[in-house]
Amino acid sequence: MLRPAFVSLLAILSASGVANAWFRVACTDPLVQERIDPVLNPGQNPSQHVHTVSLSHRPITLTPTPPQVEGASNFGPTYDYNTLRASSCTSCEVAQDLSNYWYPKLYFHDRTANTFTAVDNGGLLVYYQNRGDDDVSNNGPGLKAFPPGLQMITGNPARRSKKYPVGEGSQGELGERAIQWACLRYGSNVGYDNTNGTGFPWTDCESGFNARLHMPACWDGVNLYKTDNSHVAYLSELDNGSCPPGYPVGLMKLFYEITWNVHDFADQWDPSTESWPFVYATGDPTGYSWHGDFQNGWDTTALQNAIDNCNNPNDETGSGVTEACSYLTVTSASVANACKINPIVNEQVNGTLTKLPGCNPLQSGPADATMYTDANCPSS
């Protein structure tokens, strides 16, 4: 069963069709939050910025800040698909999914004290969506399970501005449009929804700041990862459409959602006179560096069986009820939340800090930011 925070969010998203996915993987408490990135910086300790890890995270050819990680317990500086499959537990609520998912942490910047306070969130919700011309519902040959060891990313931790006109349709523009957010507001207040890849909102979000991203759903059929992320591509309409030439394999499309409790800080800033005071762990006060990573750790047979058999309009699997798919085992939130690992990097990433973890000075752009490491950090 989804937690109340997810249920209320799904009610909002259903109106736009986003929740029309046929199963969901909920990842509640993070597996770990630290500066480790086994995809982009294998073996490096620490990496560039802090992430929250559910299962995996990796930004492209840039060094990452500490992520928030969800997923399989064998997350570390170096691992592969077999290592993930040998994990003893997962912080997500589908037992056959030992993948890793990760994304950068969000901090409140107190400009007067020049401090940074970690912002709580309600966990990661991953939609597994059957989209695109290759799906059988669109008269295609059928989508394929992620190949063992596939890694991919959406977004760029160095980005600080838009580079493409909306609707231009190139892979670069689709990638910008894949980065989305909603400012959740209820009652008489007007909510804000952004689907054009632009930066942070400009007001308090009483019911949460909901960051979203679409992952690529087309694979070149050969490479498990390329440093420019060109082994995967977006559908021509982002949420549907065709794969571009050179990408013959249609995959399930992943859609991430995380909702941060930014309203906890409402008494510490004035939206009528101040710009948004929240920043990502990348040193980004603009919002354009929002990104997420995926490292496949699925039981690929179980996932392929679910793809082939669990989108049935005659039963609950056609309505996205994960528990109704006999090939997937849904565990409880309490079991998932018990999956934790100790951070390898010995530093504080939560609470109130005098600086962002690592070397991440605030950079507003509009040019791409310089991604520093601990070794080349400019003197303050």
C-alpha positions as CSV (number, residue, x, y, z in Angstrom):
1,M,0.0,0.0,0.0
2,L,1.2,3.5,-0.8
3,R,1.9,5.8,2.0
4,P,-0.4,8.8,2.5
5,A,2.0,11.3,1.0
6,F,2.2,9.2,-2.2
7,V,-1.6,8.8,-2.3
8,S,-2.3,12.5,-2.2
9,L,0.4,13.1,-4.8
10,L,-1.1,10.5,-7.1
11,A,-4.5,12.2,-6.9
12,I,-2.9,15.3,-8.3
13,L,-0.9,13.6,-11.0
14,S,-3.7,11.5,-12.3
15,A,-5.4,14.6,-13.8
16,S,-2.4,15.0,-16.2
17,G,-2.1,11.3,-17.0
18,V,1.3,11.0,-15.3
19,A,0.0,8.3,-12.8
20,N,-1.3,6.2,-15.7
21,A,1.7,3.8,-15.2
22,W,1.2,0.2,-14.8
23,F,3.3,-0.4,-11.8
24,R,5.2,1.7,-9.2
25,V,8.2,1.1,-7.0
26,A,8.1,3.1,-3.7
27,C,11.4,3.8,-2.0
28,T,10.8,5.5,1.4
29,D,13.7,6.1,3.7
30,P,17.0,6.3,1.8
31,L,19.6,3.5,1.8
32,V,22.3,6.0,2.4
33,Q,23.2,9.7,1.8
34,E,26.8,10.4,1.0
35,R,29.4,11.4,-1.7
36,I,29.9,8.1,-3.4
37,D,29.2,7.5,-7.2
38,P,30.2,4.0,-8.5
39,V,29.1,4.8,-12.0
40,L,30.7,8.2,-12.7
41,N,33.6,7.9,-10.2
42,P,34.2,4.2,-9.7
43,G,36.5,3.6,-6.8
44,Q,36.7,7.3,-5.9
45,N,36.1,8.1,-2.2
46,P,34.6,10.7,-1.9
47,S,33.0,11.8,-5.1
48,Q,31.9,15.3,-5.9
49,H,28.4,16.0,-4.4
50,V,25.9,14.4,-2.0
51,H,23.1,12.2,-3.2
52,T,20.2,10.3,-1.7
53,V,20.6,6.7,-2.8
54,S,17.7,4.3,-3.1
55,L,19.6,2.0,-5.4
56,S,21.9,3.9,-7.7
57,H,23.0,7.3,-8.9
58,R,25.4,8.6,-11.5
59,P,25.8,11.9,-13.3
60,I,27.4,11.9,-16.8
61,T,31.0,12.8,-17.4
62,L,31.0,15.2,-14.4
63,T,32.0,14.4,-10.9
64,P,28.9,14.0,-8.7
65,T,28.0,15.6,-5.4
66,P,26.8,13.3,-2.6
67,P,23.5,11.7,-3.5
68,Q,20.5,10.4,-1.7
69,V,20.5,6.7,-2.6
70,E,17.6,4.2,-2.7
71,G,17.8,0.5,-3.5
72,A,20.1,-2.5,-3.0
73,S,22.4,-2.7,0.0
74,N,25.7,-3.5,-1.9
75,F,26.0,0.2,-3.0
76,G,29.6,1.3,-2.8
77,P,32.4,3.0,-4.6
78,T,32.8,0.0,-6.9
79,Y,30.3,-2.6,-7.9
80,D,28.6,-4.3,-10.9
81,Y,25.4,-6.0,-11.7
82,N,26.3,-9.3,-10.0
83,T,27.3,-7.3,-6.9
84,L,23.9,-5.7,-6.8
85,R,22.1,-9.0,-7.3
86,A,24.0,-10.3,-4.2
87,S,22.6,-7.6,-2.0
88,S,21.0,-8.7,1.3
89,C,18.2,-6.2,1.1
90,T,16.7,-3.2,-0.7
91,S,15.2,0.1,0.5
92,C,12.5,-0.1,-2.2
93,E,9.3,-2.1,-1.9
94,V,9.7,-4.6,-4.8
95,A,11.8,-7.6,-3.8
96,Q,13.0,-8.5,-7.3
97,D,14.3,-4.9,-7.9
98,L,17.9,-4.6,-6.5
99,S,18.6,-1.6,-8.7
100,N,20.0,1.7,-7.3
101,Y,18.3,5.0,-7.9
102,W,19.8,8.3,-6.7
103,Y,19.5,12.1,-6.9
104,P,21.0,15.2,-5.3
105,K,20.0,16.4,-1.9
106,L,18.2,19.8,-1.4
107,Y,19.3,22.3,1.2
108,F,17.8,25.5,2.6
109,H,20.3,28.4,2.3
110,D,20.0,30.9,5.2
111,R,21.5,33.9,3.5
112,T,21.9,35.9,6.7
113,A,23.8,33.2,8.6
114,N,25.2,31.7,5.4
115,T,24.3,28.2,6.5
116,F,22.8,25.2,4.7
117,T,20.1,23.0,6.2
118,A,19.1,19.7,4.7
119,V,15.4,19.5,3.6
120,D,13.4,16.4,4.4
121,N,11.5,14.6,1.7
122,G,8.9,11.8,1.5
123,G,11.0,9.3,-0.3
124,L,11.4,8.4,-4.0
125,L,8.5,7.0,-6.1
126,V,9.5,5.4,-9.4
127,Y,6.8,4.8,-12.0
128,Y,7.5,2.0,-14.5
129,Q,5.6,3.1,-17.6
130,N,4.7,1.3,-20.8
131,R,5.2,4.0,-23.3
132,G,6.2,4.4,-26.9
133,D,5.6,2.8,-30.3
134,D,7.4,-0.4,-29.3
135,D,4.8,-1.2,-26.6
136,V,2.2,-3.8,-27.5
137,S,-0.6,-1.4,-26.5
138,N,0.6,0.8,-29.4
139,N,0.8,-2.3,-31.7
140,G,4.5,-2.6,-31.3
141,P,6.6,-5.8,-30.8
142,G,6.8,-5.3,-27.0
143,L,9.1,-3.6,-24.5
144,K,12.2,-5.2,-23.2
145,A,13.6,-5.6,-19.6
146,F,16.7,-3.5,-18.8
147,P,19.8,-5.5,-19.7
148,P,21.9,-6.6,-16.8
149,G,24.2,-3.7,-15.7
150,L,22.5,-0.9,-17.7
151,Q,23.2,2.5,-16.3
152,M,21.7,5.8,-17.3
153,I,21.0,9.4,-16.2
154,T,18.7,12.3,-16.8
155,G,19.9,15.8,-16.2
156,N,23.2,17.5,-15.8
157,P,24.6,18.6,-12.4
158,A,26.6,21.4,-14.1
159,R,23.6,23.0,-15.9
160,R,22.5,26.4,-14.7
161,S,20.1,27.6,-17.5
162,K,18.0,26.4,-20.5
163,K,19.8,26.0,-23.8
164,Y,17.0,24.9,-26.2
165,P,13.7,26.4,-27.3
166,V,10.7,24.4,-25.9
167,G,9.4,21.9,-28.5
168,E,12.4,22.0,-30.8
169,G,12.5,18.2,-30.4
170,S,16.2,17.3,-30.4
171,Q,17.5,14.9,-27.8
172,G,19.1,17.9,-26.0
173,E,15.7,19.7,-25.8
174,L,13.9,16.5,-24.8
175,G,16.5,16.1,-22.0
176,E,15.7,19.6,-20.7
177,R,12.0,19.0,-20.9
178,A,12.5,15.7,-19.0
179,I,13.4,17.8,-15.9
180,Q,10.2,18.9,-14.3
181,W,8.7,20.2,-11.0
182,A,5.4,21.0,-9.4
183,C,4.8,23.5,-6.5
184,L,2.1,21.8,-4.6
185,R,-0.4,24.2,-3.1
186,Y,-3.9,23.4,-1.8
187,G,-7.0,25.4,-0.8
188,S,-7.4,28.8,-2.3
189,N,-3.7,29.1,-3.3
190,V,-2.7,28.6,-6.9
191,G,-0.3,25.8,-7.6
192,Y,2.5,25.9,-10.1
193,D,3.5,23.2,-12.5
194,N,6.5,23.3,-14.8
195,T,7.1,20.8,-17.7
196,N,9.6,22.9,-19.7
197,G,12.8,22.2,-17.9
198,T,13.1,25.5,-16.2
199,G,14.5,26.3,-12.8
200,F,13.1,26.6,-9.3
201,P,9.7,28.1,-8.5
202,W,9.4,31.5,-7.0
203,T,7.0,31.0,-4.1
204,D,6.5,28.8,-1.0
205,C,5.0,25.4,-1.8
206,E,2.7,24.7,1.2
207,S,2.2,21.1,0.3
208,G,5.7,20.4,-1.0
209,F,8.1,20.9,-3.8
210,N,7.7,18.0,-6.2
211,A,10.7,17.3,-8.4
212,R,10.2,14.9,-11.3
213,L,12.2,13.5,-14.2
214,H,11.7,11.2,-17.2
215,M,14.4,8.7,-18.0
216,P,15.3,7.7,-21.6
217,A,13.3,4.7,-22.9
218,C,15.3,3.8,-26.0
219,W,18.5,1.7,-26.0
220,D,21.2,1.2,-28.7
221,G,21.2,-2.5,-27.9
222,V,25.0,-2.6,-27.4
223,N,26.4,-0.3,-24.7
224,L,25.5,-0.6,-21.1
225,Y,26.9,2.9,-20.5
226,K,28.6,5.7,-22.5
227,T,30.0,8.7,-20.7
228,D,27.9,11.1,-22.8
229,N,24.7,9.0,-22.1
230,S,24.3,8.5,-25.8
231,H,23.7,4.7,-25.4
232,V,20.1,5.7,-24.5
233,A,17.7,8.2,-26.0
234,Y,14.3,9.8,-25.2
235,L,11.1,9.0,-27.0
236,S,10.2,11.5,-29.7
237,E,7.3,12.9,-27.6
238,L,9.2,12.4,-24.3
239,D,6.3,10.5,-22.6
240,N,5.4,8.6,-25.8
241,G,6.3,8.4,-29.5
242,S,9.1,6.7,-31.4
243,C,12.7,5.8,-30.7
244,P,15.2,7.6,-32.9
245,P,17.3,5.8,-35.6
246,G,20.1,3.7,-34.0
247,Y,18.0,2.8,-30.9
248,P,16.2,-0.4,-31.8
249,V,15.3,-1.5,-28.3
250,G,12.3,0.0,-26.5
251,L,12.5,-0.1,-22.7
252,M,10.1,0.6,-19.8
253,K,10.2,4.3,-19.2
254,L,11.2,5.3,-15.6
255,F,9.6,8.4,-14.1
256,Y,11.0,9.7,-10.7
257,E,9.2,11.8,-8.1
258,I,10.5,13.2,-4.9
259,T,8.6,15.7,-2.7
260,W,10.5,18.0,-0.4
261,N,9.0,19.6,2.7
262,V,10.1,23.2,1.8
263,H,7.2,24.7,3.8
264,D,9.1,23.7,7.0
265,F,11.2,26.8,6.3
266,A,8.4,29.2,5.4
267,D,9.0,31.5,8.4
268,Q,12.6,32.0,7.4
269,W,12.2,33.9,4.1
270,D,9.8,36.3,2.4
271,P,8.7,35.3,-1.1
272,S,7.5,38.8,-1.8
273,T,11.0,40.2,-1.5
274,E,13.4,37.3,-1.8
275,S,14.2,34.7,-4.4
276,W,13.9,31.0,-3.7
277,P,16.4,30.1,-0.9
278,F,16.8,26.4,-1.7
279,V,19.8,24.9,-3.4
280,Y,20.8,21.5,-4.6
281,A,23.9,19.8,-3.3
282,T,25.6,20.7,-6.6
283,G,25.9,24.3,-5.4
284,D,22.9,25.2,-7.6
285,P,20.5,28.0,-6.6
286,T,18.8,27.9,-10.0
287,G,17.2,24.4,-10.1
288,Y,18.6,23.5,-13.6
289,S,21.0,20.9,-12.2
290,W,18.2,18.6,-11.1
291,H,19.2,15.1,-12.2
292,G,18.8,11.4,-11.4
293,D,20.6,8.2,-12.0
294,F,19.7,4.5,-12.5
295,Q,21.8,1.4,-12.2
296,N,19.9,-1.8,-13.2
297,G,19.9,-4.6,-10.6
298,W,16.6,-6.2,-11.6
299,D,15.9,-9.9,-11.8
300,T,15.6,-9.5,-15.5
301,T,13.4,-12.6,-16.0
302,A,10.9,-11.3,-13.4
303,L,10.9,-7.9,-15.0
304,Q,10.3,-9.3,-18.5
305,N,7.5,-11.5,-17.2
306,A,5.9,-8.5,-15.6
307,I,6.2,-6.5,-18.8
308,D,4.7,-9.3,-20.9
309,N,1.9,-10.4,-18.6
310,C,1.0,-7.7,-16.0
311,N,-0.6,-4.9,-18.1
312,N,-3.9,-6.7,-18.4
313,P,-7.0,-4.6,-18.9
314,N,-9.1,-7.4,-17.4
315,D,-7.5,-7.2,-14.0
316,E,-5.9,-4.8,-11.6
317,T,-2.5,-5.0,-13.3
318,G,-4.1,-2.8,-16.0
319,S,-4.6,-0.1,-13.4
320,G,-1.1,0.0,-12.1
321,V,-1.6,-2.1,-9.0
322,T,1.9,-3.5,-8.4
323,E,0.6,-6.1,-5.9
324,A,-1.6,-7.6,-8.5
325,C,1.3,-8.7,-10.7
326,S,2.2,-12.3,-9.7
327,Y,5.8,-11.9,-10.9
328,L,6.5,-9.1,-8.4
329,T,6.7,-9.4,-4.6
330,V,5.7,-6.1,-2.9
331,T,7.2,-5.8,0.6
332,S,6.1,-3.4,3.4
333,A,7.5,0.0,4.0
334,S,8.8,-1.1,7.4
335,V,10.8,-3.9,5.7
336,A,12.2,-1.5,3.1
337,N,13.0,1.1,5.7
338,A,15.0,-1.4,7.7
339,C,17.5,-1.7,4.8
340,K,20.3,0.7,5.6
341,I,24.1,0.8,5.1
342,N,26.7,2.9,6.9
343,P,28.2,5.7,4.9
344,I,31.7,5.3,3.8
345,V,32.5,9.0,3.6
346,N,33.0,10.4,7.1
347,E,31.3,13.8,6.9
348,Q,28.0,15.5,8.0
349,V,25.4,15.8,5.2
350,N,22.3,16.4,7.3
351,G,21.3,19.1,9.8
352,T,22.7,22.6,9.5
353,L,26.1,23.1,7.8
354,T,28.4,26.0,7.3
355,K,29.0,24.9,3.7
356,L,27.7,22.3,1.2
357,P,29.4,18.9,1.5
358,G,32.4,18.7,-0.8
359,C,33.6,21.6,-2.8
360,N,30.3,23.1,-4.2
361,P,30.3,26.9,-4.0
362,L,27.1,28.5,-5.2
363,Q,27.2,29.1,-9.0
364,S,24.2,30.8,-10.6
365,G,25.3,30.7,-14.2
366,P,23.9,31.1,-16.8
367,A,27.0,29.2,-18.0
368,D,27.5,25.7,-16.9
369,A,29.1,25.4,-13.4
370,T,32.6,24.3,-12.7
371,M,32.4,20.9,-10.9
372,Y,35.2,20.9,-8.4
373,T,36.5,18.0,-6.5
374,D,38.1,17.9,-3.0
375,A,41.5,17.8,-4.7
376,N,41.1,20.9,-6.9
377,C,38.9,23.0,-4.7
378,P,39.7,26.7,-5.0
379,S,40.8,28.3,-1.7
380,S,38.0,30.2,0.0
